Amino acid sequence: MKYSFAVAALGASSMVSAKATSPIVKRQAAITDVDILNFALTLEHLESKFYREGLANYSQAAFIQAGFPDPFYKYLEEVSFDEDTHVSFLAGALGSAAVAECTYSFPSTDPASFVALASVLEGVGVSAYLGAAASIANPAYLTAAGSILTIEARHNAYIRSVLAEIPFPQPFDAPLTIDEVYTLASSFIVSCPSTNAALPVKAFPSLSLGTKGAIKSGDTITLLTPGYMLVPASGVGPIYAAFIAVTGPTLVQASPVDGGFTVVVPAGFNGQTYVVLTGCKDSVTDDSISAGPAIVEITNA
């Protein structure tokens, strides 16, 4: 059983852009462990609300009618319990510094789209914890974050298997920076309590996948830049699509088309993959990203 879902929902034109006045955003020279834990808590709040809302909206019978196996609803309840527990754990560790739950909007409309989005969110969660690990100074916090990461990975593998996708599509997971994760997560955040501490994050211009159907290495795909035209900072020169991997990005030149760019999917990527646009051909940092990430599900099996 395999469902198609526009993973570009995590970079769609409806994305809530980060603004300097947003209660979640601040600017500072260095990110502290408290900042990282609060950002992790922000993501856990999002996942916790997502599962609570979905399980309330769609009954066990609705999941079975949609083609999911009978025990699946029960396992989703366990996933929801895990996310609630992650919230309690992080909030307890942060004490009075903990951020509260925001208001969210999720684009799922039925059990199938809910489960497809759950798979994407769990994958982003894995990449978020992986990317933040190198910035955590306290060894105890690092161990705690690692223990949550492994559970998120189990969630992701289980949901992918139910969707008839490879549970472990590649040997390494891809790390994302806090800004890259926030760019994806901000599409679901409507507003946050004014009492929440602002976090050192920013959102890049949104980037979405315009290609439908199965995608594999060697295919040409379209990446959409909704509502804006992207040009290099210098005003001249090519734009590159950087496919993110733990071993470093693979950059391919992007060809401008109406509404975005076309790029050829490079070899070496499988499963949930992240791509950003940049004017730099040598490396990718938060200072050089022009747009994205977009999420591309690559199937080479």
ChimeraX attribute file (.defattr): number of C-alpha atoms within 10 A of each C-alpha:
attribute: neighborCount
match mode: 1-to-1
recipient: residues
	/A:1	9
	/A:2	12
	/A:3	12
	/A:4	12
	/A:5	18
	/A:6	20
	/A:7	20
	/A:8	22
	/A:9	23
	/A:10	28
	/A:11	28
	/A:12	21
	/A:13	18
	/A:14	12
	/A:15	22
	/A:16	19
	/A:17	17
	/A:18	19
	/A:19	12
	/A:20	12
	/A:21	9
	/A:22	15
	/A:23	17
	/A:24	27
	/A:25	16
	/A:26	15
	/A:27	12
	/A:28	9
	/A:29	6
	/A:30	9
	/A:31	15
	/A:32	15
	/A:33	16
	/A:34	16
	/A:35	20
	/A:36	21
	/A:37	23
	/A:38	24
	/A:39	24
	/A:40	22
	/A:41	23
	/A:42	25
	/A:43	23
	/A:44	22
	/A:45	23
	/A:46	23
	/A:47	23
	/A:48	21
	/A:49	21
	/A:50	23
	/A:51	21
	/A:52	16
	/A:53	13
	/A:54	20
	/A:55	19
	/A:56	10
	/A:57	13
	/A:58	15
	/A:59	13
	/A:60	18
	/A:61	12
	/A:62	15
	/A:63	20
	/A:64	15
	/A:65	12
	/A:66	12
	/A:67	12
	/A:68	19
	/A:69	12
	/A:70	13
	/A:71	11
	/A:72	16
	/A:73	19
	/A:74	12
	/A:75	14
	/A:76	19
	/A:77	14
	/A:78	13
	/A:79	19
	/A:80	21
	/A:81	15
	/A:82	19
	/A:83	25
	/A:84	18
	/A:85	14
	/A:86	21
	/A:87	24
	/A:88	15
	/A:89	14
	/A:90	21
	/A:91	19
	/A:92	12
	/A:93	15
	/A:94	16
	/A:95	10
	/A:96	8
	/A:97	15
	/A:98	21
	/A:99	24
	/A:100	18
	/A:101	19
	/A:102	18
	/A:103	14
	/A:104	17
	/A:105	13
	/A:106	17
	/A:107	12
	/A:108	17
	/A:109	11
	/A:110	14
	/A:111	22
	/A:112	20
	/A:113	16
	/A:114	20
	/A:115	23
	/A:116	21
	/A:117	21
	/A:118	22
	/A:119	23
	/A:120	20
	/A:121	22
	/A:122	22
	/A:123	23
	/A:124	28
	/A:125	25
	/A:126	24
	/A:127	24
	/A:128	24
	/A:129	25
	/A:130	20
	/A:131	19
	/A:132	20
	/A:133	17
	/A:134	9
	/A:135	13
	/A:136	19
	/A:137	11
	/A:138	10
	/A:139	9
	/A:140	10
	/A:141	18
	/A:142	19
	/A:143	13
	/A:144	12
	/A:145	21
	/A:146	16
	/A:147	12
	/A:148	19
	/A:149	20
	/A:150	14
	/A:151	17
	/A:152	23
	/A:153	20
	/A:154	18
	/A:155	22
	/A:156	22
	/A:157	20
	/A:158	19
	/A:159	23
	/A:160	24
	/A:161	15
	/A:162	19
	/A:163	19
	/A:164	12
	/A:165	19
	/A:166	17
	/A:167	18
	/A:168	17
	/A:169	18
	/A:170	13
	/A:171	8
	/A:172	11
	/A:173	20
	/A:174	23
	/A:175	24
	/A:176	23
	/A:177	17
	/A:178	22
	/A:179	18
	/A:180	26
	/A:181	24
	/A:182	23
	/A:183	27
	/A:184	27
	/A:185	22
	/A:186	21
	/A:187	24
	/A:188	20
	/A:189	20
	/A:190	13
	/A:191	16
	/A:192	19
	/A:193	13
	/A:194	12
	/A:195	10
	/A:196	16
	/A:197	18
	/A:198	19
	/A:199	21
	/A:200	19
	/A:201	23
	/A:202	23
	/A:203	24
	/A:204	20
	/A:205	22
	/A:206	28
	/A:207	29
	/A:208	27
	/A:209	24
	/A:210	19
	/A:211	16
	/A:212	11
	/A:213	8
	/A:214	12
	/A:215	18
	/A:216	20
	/A:217	15
	/A:218	11
	/A:219	13
	/A:220	14
	/A:221	18
	/A:222	20
	/A:223	29
	/A:224	27
	/A:225	24
	/A:226	17
	/A:227	11
	/A:228	11
	/A:229	11
	/A:230	19
	/A:231	15
	/A:232	16
	/A:233	12
	/A:234	7
	/A:235	9
	/A:236	9
	/A:237	11
	/A:238	15
	/A:239	22
	/A:240	25
	/A:241	30
	/A:242	29
	/A:243	25
	/A:244	21
	/A:245	18
	/A:246	13
	/A:247	9
	/A:248	13
	/A:249	18
	/A:250	21
	/A:251	24
	/A:252	17
	/A:253	18
	/A:254	21
	/A:255	16
	/A:256	17
	/A:257	11
	/A:258	9
	/A:259	15
	/A:260	21
	/A:261	21
	/A:262	19
	/A:263	20
	/A:264	17
	/A:265	22
	/A:266	16
	/A:267	12
	/A:268	11
	/A:269	24
	/A:270	20
	/A:271	23
	/A:272	19
	/A:273	19
	/A:274	23
	/A:275	25
	/A:276	26
	/A:277	29
	/A:278	29
	/A:279	25
	/A:280	20
	/A:281	16
	/A:282	11
	/A:283	14
	/A:284	21
	/A:285	10
	/A:286	13
	/A:287	7
	/A:288	16
	/A:289	21
	/A:290	25
	/A:291	23
	/A:292	29
	/A:293	33
	/A:294	27
	/A:295	26
	/A:296	27
	/A:297	22
	/A:298	18
	/A:299	16
	/A:300	14
	/A:301	9
